[in-house]
Amino acid sequence: HRVEERGVHQVLAAALDAVIIADDQGVVLEFNPAACAIFGYSRGDAVGHELAELIVPPDLRPKHRAGLARYSRTQVATLLDQRIEITGMRADGAIFPVELTITRIAVSGPPVYAGYVRDLSDRRRAEQELQASRHRAVEAAVAERARLERDLHDGAQQSLISLGAALARARTVLPREPQRAAAIIDDAIAMLEEAAVDLRNLARGIYPSSLTRHGLAAAMADI
């Protein structure tokens, strides 16, 4: 079953995905330029050789051959006309992810199959990079939350606790020692100012103060 029509060759040559045509024994009849680029074989190296030995990883070859034999015997399809994700093997032995669709070509005689293969390496790499980016974002958010909690505890929270204690002392001594109470209140005011500075510094790390004063456009400019 040699596919030699000129129009078919032109279509195969123009296809962006790998197109591999094989007979009912799994022997390659056609291997288009995209297949050559993806798998690293020349057309001459591929045509006439068993497909399983060329592009199927060793651990999947028995299953591939059994499926081919089963269909030839029963004509009952399990994978035909379906897109599946599986692994392929390059000429150098490298294993990589592919999307595979197998169809039966309408010709007389024993079955002839066309396999359409798309290299998923770039897509998988992009998915992994996106997942890693999301993981980094989560880690950064957790670290930032821990920093905010630490800054609140070590800064403004301690100042406010001290402020509360100072005001309690001022209230106690106020009737007997108003001047001392005034001094304590002055210290409390200083603590309050310090706490306000800490809170402003903390808020600056969360969102720009210009967001409150001048709106979103000014805040974006600050960022």
C-alpha positions in Angstrom: 0.0 0.0 0.0 2.3 2.7 -1.2 0.9 6.3 -1.1 2.4 7.9 -4.1 -0.2 10.3 -5.4 1.3 13.7 -5.9 -1.5 15.6 -4.1 -1.2 13.4 -1.0 2.6 14.1 -0.9 1.9 17.8 -1.1 -0.6 17.7 1.7 1.8 15.6 3.9 4.7 18.0 3.1 2.5 21.1 4.1 1.2 19.6 7.4 2.4 21.2 10.5 1.8 18.1 12.6 3.7 14.9 12.1 1.8 12.5 9.8 2.8 8.9 9.7 1.2 6.3 7.5 1.6 2.6 8.3 0.2 -0.7 7.0 -1.6 -3.4 9.0 1.8 -4.8 10.2 2.9 -1.5 11.6 5.4 -0.8 8.8 5.9 2.8 7.9 4.7 3.8 4.4 5.0 7.6 4.7 6.8 9.9 7.1 6.2 13.6 6.4 8.7 16.4 7.0 7.1 17.4 10.3 7.5 13.8 11.5 11.2 14.0 10.5 11.6 17.2 12.5 9.9 15.9 15.6 11.4 12.5 15.7 14.8 13.1 14.2 14.6 10.5 11.3 14.8 11.2 7.6 12.0 9.9 5.5 14.4 7.3 4.1 15.3 6.1 7.6 11.7 5.7 8.5 9.9 4.3 5.5 10.0 0.5 5.4 10.7 0.1 9.1 8.4 -1.0 11.9 6.8 2.0 13.5 7.2 0.5 17.0 10.9 0.3 16.7 11.2 3.9 15.5 9.0 6.1 17.7 7.3 4.0 20.4 9.1 3.8 23.8 10.3 0.2 24.6 7.9 -0.2 27.5 4.9 0.6 25.2 5.9 -1.6 22.3 4.2 -4.8 23.4 0.9 -3.0 24.0 1.2 -1.2 20.6 1.8 -4.5 18.7 -1.0 -6.3 20.6 -3.5 -3.5 19.8 -2.5 -3.6 16.1 -2.9 -7.3 16.0 -6.2 -7.3 17.8 -7.7 -4.7 15.5 -6.5 -6.7 12.4 -8.1 -9.8 13.8 -11.4 -8.4 15.2 -11.9 -5.0 13.4 -13.0 -3.6 16.7 -11.4 -0.2 17.4 -10.5 1.0 20.8 -8.3 4.0 20.0 -9.1 4.9 16.4 -10.4 8.5 15.8 -9.6 9.6 19.4 -7.1 12.1 20.6 -4.9 10.7 23.3 -1.9 11.9 25.2 1.0 9.5 25.3 4.8 9.4 25.1 6.9 9.1 22.0 10.6 8.5 21.4 13.0 10.4 19.3 15.8 9.0 17.2 18.3 9.7 20.1 16.2 7.8 22.5 14.7 10.9 24.3 11.1 10.3 25.6 8.7 13.2 25.2 4.9 13.8 25.5 2.8 13.7 22.4 -0.8 14.0 21.3 -1.8 11.2 19.0 -4.8 10.5 16.8 -5.0 7.4 14.7 -7.4 7.0 11.8 -8.0 4.2 9.2 -7.5 5.3 5.6 -10.3 4.2 3.3 -8.4 2.0 0.9 -9.2 -1.5 -0.4 -7.3 -4.5 1.1 -5.7 -4.8 4.5 -6.0 -1.8 6.8 -3.8 1.3 6.3 -3.5 3.8 9.2 -2.6 7.4 9.5 -1.2 8.7 12.7 -1.3 12.4 13.5 1.3 13.4 16.2 1.7 16.7 17.9 4.7 17.4 20.1 3.5 18.6 23.6 6.9 19.4 25.0 6.5 23.1 24.8 2.9 23.0 26.3 4.0 20.8 29.2 7.0 23.0 29.8 4.7 26.1 29.9 2.3 24.2 32.2 5.2 23.4 34.6 6.5 26.9 34.5 3.0 28.2 35.3 2.6 25.8 38.1 6.0 26.8 39.5 5.1 30.4 39.2 1.9 29.8 41.1 3.8 27.9 43.8 6.3 30.8 44.1 3.4 33.3 44.4 1.8 31.2 47.2 5.1 31.0 49.0 5.6 34.8 48.6 2.1 35.4 50.0 2.8 33.2 53.0 6.1 34.9 53.6 4.6 38.3 53.4 1.8 37.4 55.8 4.4 36.1 58.2 6.3 39.4 57.9 3.2 41.5 58.5 2.3 39.4 61.6 5.9 39.8 62.9 5.9 43.6 62.2 2.6 44.0 63.9 3.7 42.0 66.9 7.2 43.6 67.3 6.2 47.2 66.3 2.7 48.7 66.6 1.3 46.0 68.9 4.0 46.5 71.5 3.7 50.3 71.2 -0.1 50.1 71.8 0.4 47.7 74.8 2.8 50.2 76.3 0.4 53.0 75.6 -2.4 51.2 77.4 -0.2 50.6 80.4 0.9 54.2 80.5 -2.6 55.5 80.4 -3.6 53.1 83.2 -0.8 54.6 85.3 -1.8 58.1 84.5 -5.4 57.4 85.6 -4.1 56.0 88.9 -1.9 58.9 89.8 -4.0 61.7 88.3 -6.0 62.6 91.4 -2.9 62.7 93.7 -0.1 63.8 91.3 -1.5 65.7 88.3 1.9 66.8 87.1 3.2 63.3 87.1 0.0 62.2 85.3 0.6 64.9 82.7 4.2 63.6 82.1 2.9 60.1 81.7 0.3 61.3 79.2 3.0 63.1 77.3 4.9 59.9 77.1 1.8 58.1 76.0 1.3 60.6 73.2 4.8 60.0 72.0 4.1 56.2 72.1 0.9 56.8 70.1 2.8 58.8 67.5 5.4 56.0 67.3 2.7 53.4 66.8 1.1 55.5 64.1 4.4 55.7 62.3 4.7 51.9 62.5 1.2 51.4 61.2 1.8 53.8 58.3 5.0 52.0 57.4 3.2 48.7 57.6 0.3 50.0 55.5 2.7 51.3 52.9 3.9 47.7 52.3 0.3 46.6 51.7 -1.0 49.3 49.5 0.1 52.8 48.4 -1.2 55.6 50.6 -2.0 57.5 47.4 -4.8 55.0 46.8 -6.7 56.5 49.7 -5.8 60.1 49.0 -5.9 60.3 45.2 -7.5 57.2 43.8 -6.5 54.2 41.7 -4.7 56.1 38.9 -2.3 57.7 41.3 -1.8 54.5 43.2 -0.8 52.7 40.0 1.7 55.4 39.3 3.2 54.9 42.7 3.6 51.2 42.1 
